[in-house]
Amino acid sequence: MKELVILRLFVSIWVIVNGFVCCQRPAVVNIGAIFTFDSVIGKAAKPAMEAALSDVNNDSRIRTKLNLLMDDVNSSVFLGSIDAFQLVEKEVVAIIGPQVSGIAHMISSIANGLQVPLISYAATDPTLSALQFPFFVRTTQSDSYQMAAMADLVDFFRWKEVIVVGVDDDYGRNGIAALEEELNKKMAKISYKLMLCNQLDESEVMDKLSKSKLLGSRVYVVHVNPDPKLRIFTVAQKLQMMTDTYTWLATDWLSATLDSFPPTKKTSLGFLQGVVGFRQHTPESSQKRAFMSRWKRMQQKGSASSELNTYGLQAYDTVWLVAYAIDRFLDEHKNITFSPNSKILHMKISGLQIEKLKVFTGGNDLRDIVLQTNFTGLSGQIQFNQDRNVFSGGYDVLNIDGVSIRTVGYWSNAAGFSVSPPDARKGKQDSNCCLDQRLHNITWPGGKSKTPRGWVIAVDERPLRIGVPNRASFTDFVTEVHVSHKIKGYCIDVFLTALELVPYHVPYMFQPFGNGRSNPKYDDLVKMVAADVFDAAVGDIAIVTNRTKIVDFSQPYASTGLVIVAPIRNSKSSAWVFLKPFTAEMWCVTAASFVIIAVVIWVLEHRVNDDFRGPPRRQLVTMFMFSFSTLFKTNKETTESPLGKLVMVVWLFLLMVITASYTASLTSILTIQQLSSPITGIESLIASHWPIGYQTGSFAYNYLSETLYIARSRLVPLGSPEEYESALRRGPGDGGVAAIVDELPYVELFLSSQKDFGIIGQPFTRGGWGFAFQRENPLALDISTAILKLSENGELQKIYEKWFCKMGCHGEKKHGNEPNQLNLSSFWGLYILCGAFALIALVVFLLRMVRQFVRYKRRQLRSSSPSSISSSTRCSHVIYHFFDFIDEKEEAIKKMFNQCEHPHPQANP
């Protein structure tokens, strides 16, 4: 019984003591650090963390001291995994590092299983922010921000293609993937990726950079691990790739490397002239300046072997972050406990002793506290977003100019590029901040201040591959000369002349496409450009919709369109062709009008104009000669009466219109050829069932069959002008064709030597010829600009005349149906107007004559004897006297009036 009481007392004491120990706040807490000591980042991070540890343990505000356990992984994922397990065995509550993204991926999985927060100051791989790694926290900026800055830089200088040089690991691949995504948002792209091994073997670097010289882009983005030997740029200099035709952009690995160099080594950076890079922005502060002075003292004591870089500052802040979080965690939870993992305990693996691995029971809480921590450190504000990344503080834009490293601007996610630091612009940003993008002047490779073009079309080692159709017919446009194998033709001359206006050298090489025995298929030629078999295609290439979907075309250098060619007959053989402009009715009315005008003018002018008086024969000749001579405006006689002048004005206006219409109609009849087939246009051609010819290789086949839905059985391929002529002459009834559908330039050339065929109507499609280039090839724009210049200064026309006007230019030969003759319905209004004026003039004249005659007869009666009155008042006598009165001159009538008013006195017998 006594032994039982003693046992119970012992158990109670043990429980009380154990409970007191568990609730007691530990004086020292273990934390781990995994990184590569002998690296650019490690050489700065190790002394920085040691300095931070010293500051934390000497700070009275931090009640729990830290014990930092550092392990060197030598950039090995395998060693990193082993070191992580060893650290966890020592019951660390947090692990700082690693600096290598590949190791971070592995250790994050271990941290997830054992619930130990993993806080990295150097692993920038964007994919580490995934939900897959909930215990991974980052105190440096994710490469997702840096690649957005890089894409903005590419867009700022309006480059559209870049070549990326990167290491083939998680850091390189995922960073480049982020860059590709950002460039796509800017309508730019990565044209080529040069992936290298982590060791950056110089022979491999030289081989891949040499191959990249054959590519078009000249903008290189280098995204590798910090390299003190700067092997990428050393090899580039050997390959003469640091000249003014190249552009080199680097992510922050370069600034981290250069910042770690001693001042003496920075004087030998001349080979880096013109390189533009990024550095994570750390705002200036008294705290930062004090630490920089302290670092100098550490170097003098030998505790720091390199210069301080951004990652060293972030490593220092990371230790403080962990210290703040652990101190707050212990304030809330009092103690730190670990528990066995039940899944590990059930595993029977001999020799590994994994049962010693325990789960940090407060891991979730400590991680949450870390993410809630907010303080200002040496690198700036330490505060986390929802992706467990520190908020981006932006980047400095650096430019290496000779032996100096200049800051030419800053980038922030909110405002883009500026010449003032992001922290200086807080609270001053407005809606237009992103529109005002600025950087200081940059010195580019070769010492140039002008922004590089960023690309070359081709180099001498790999000239531009230009596909040229090797035509068998219409060879004046383009073909290969079989004897000399030279490429020549109208299209070639246009291209070469335009190329002379391009402001840079373009090595090129013509490659014939086709066997020369038949015309090649132009759709296949365009597809080969899209498939990178050719870089471009030059020739008589029609710009049509399906081709523009896969290649870029230059500005059209020749207008074209599909037309219909059919047999014609010539109307110029008729000896009476001059009568065709007017219908018979029109001729009769016109002739009658001359007669009527002759009579009217004679009546109006006879009394006052001596030219219209005299013997009857003379008056008759004068009357008709005057009327018909108005046609040629050679009248010797002139009109004197006002009514005559009025009638002549209206008659001459009618005559002018009639003459002009006759001339135009006769010209049309004499120059326009008439069809000898019933086809009047594309509609009638579609409606018929006759065979239709088309040129072999032309897009006309697809257009007729797929757009106009003409049965393919009706379409007959023709390969030469001789086949055109033969098929048209034989006609549809004799194995030929009713018409040919082809592009206008070919047809004009064909008709220049043919008189029996002509074009029906107008082109029923509109288009042009251009040169085809691969998508987004910048040469397409420059060639288009050159073609516009050639068009404006008349050079295009001169080239055309050189090839197709050797025997005199032939105008465009078109047809019309039998021109409609001009009939009376087109001019009846003019005739009515002229007739009305003539009639009115006659009526006014007759009324005036009647009035004068009545007045004259009354005065005559007053002075006459009564015996003569009866004989003179007969109707026939009155009419006779009236015509005699009209026939008298105006002057004689006036004298007669005077005699009636003042009769002479009679003498007395």
C-alpha angles and dihedrals in degrees: 000000000000090000090052092054091049090051092051091048091050092050092049092050090049092051092049093048093045091050091050091051093048092052094046116105110242116241094213130031125195120231126175135221124198120188144115109277098198098054136097091258096036094053089058098035098052098058090038092056091045089052091048091049090052091049093048095049091047094048112101091206090067106072096184120063123220128229109203114205111195124196126186111222095179091222091295122136090203094053091043091057092050092048091050091055091047092051093049090052087060089057099246114178096207138015122216114210155328108201095199115078094213091056089045090058091054098042091045089065090052090047090051092053096047095034095234115148112242111207116188127191095184113027103103102172105134093216091066087077090067121120085246088080107044094162095053113104124179127209093181127068119275117242087240087078094042093051090049087054091048092050089050089051091052090048092045090063092039097242115156104190133040136181114224123212110197145151117260099239138089092282094050101039097044093043091051090047089055090049092050091052092050093046090053088059088057093048090250131115148198105255096188139004122215104198115192135186118258092253091061094221107207095222090053091046092050093048095051096042090050091054091048090060087073091060124090102236118086099184112099124192111197116203110170137127118282107285120191090196092055088215096171092061094037090057091042090056091051089052091050091244096132092077129114093272092065132070123203124197123179134192120231094286088085095052090047089052096046093044089057092055118101115246092255092059093049090068091069099061097104092119088062093061112144097016113140119205145161134247124189105254117245114182120234115257140158089248091056093046091050091052092048089056089047090052091057089055090048089054090052090051092048096243091115120046101184140037119274120263135182093271090056090056091048091049089054091050091047092061090051090047091055091046093052092047095048092047091053092043091055090047088059103033102026096212145032120240137181128200133197118261107240093209091055093048091058092053113098104206114152121222100007097086091207089156086083090070110101133189118244100235093202095047096111092049094047091049091051091050090050090053091049094050115112123181141133115255137172092281094047134260114003107207130133134228128211091277090061090249125127111254111267114259092190131243138276113233109224130195124193109219112179107302096344132084110216129193104225098176149321136258128210129177092236102045108020118215123002139156091232124072118261093242090054091056099050111128092011100082119115136181092275097051094102091052093059100067114168141170131175118254112293127214108221129201111297091031093278121150095197114095109255118246089236099220145049124210094221143336131225090256090056112021123195109282107225119188114214124190109243097216125200095195135034086026092171087082098053138325145133117265104232096212100048097020089226121148114232142155145105093292092050092052091051091051095046092047091050091047089058088063094053107106096230141048116273116188109206142176125203115222117190116231114205137029097267092237095087133014113271124237107262094204089061091050091053091047090054089056090052090047092055093246086119128023091213142353124226123192144071092326115162116223104233132161101255091051095049089059093067106028140029119246130209124235108292111264095190131035115229144156141167117284136177121242120198139160116280139190125221118239094196092089094079115100090206097050091121089070094057100082091073131044118236090256090053092050091050094049091046092050091047089051091057090052093047092048089048091054094043094049091047092052092047095044102035096088097043106029121069089201089070096048133081135070116358093248092052092047091050093051092045092049096055096036090054092050097048095040090062084075089068097029092237100124114154090189121072131206116243106175118085092230091051092051091050093052091047093054092055092042093051091050090053090046092051092054094045093048094049092048092048092050093050093047094047091048090052092049093049095048106032117079122219128234122248093194130067093239109113101168146333093295094057090044091054092046093052124078097221124122117264125210125221134176117265111254094015124130086234090090094060092041094052095044102036103030103030093030095227111165110260090224088069094055116095119193115225122189107191144020088257090059089047091056095044094049094048094047093049092048128198093299095059103043095280133103134269093222142347125235113206143137117287100244092055091046093050090052091048094049093048087079099031126078100175098063133060145174118270113222125315128324107282093208129043123214146116146230120259142162118263123227135177115270115288093004104157091212089073091066094046093048089049090053090049092050090053090052091050090050093049096049095044097247093124091058091048091053090050092050091048091060105031107026100058091119095029126294118281116219121229108285112220135168136220134188115260099303112250110253116239108257136187093263089070094056107025091110092058092047092050090049093050093044092049092053091047092049093048090050091051093048092049090047094049093046089051091049093048090050092050092045093051091048091048093049092050093053090045091054092052091057097040129089119254092244092065096050098081095050094048098050099067115123095237091049091049093053091045092050090046092058090045087051092052091047091056119096117256090246092054091052090052090052090050089053090051092050091052092051095046109030118188115249115251119237119244116245 
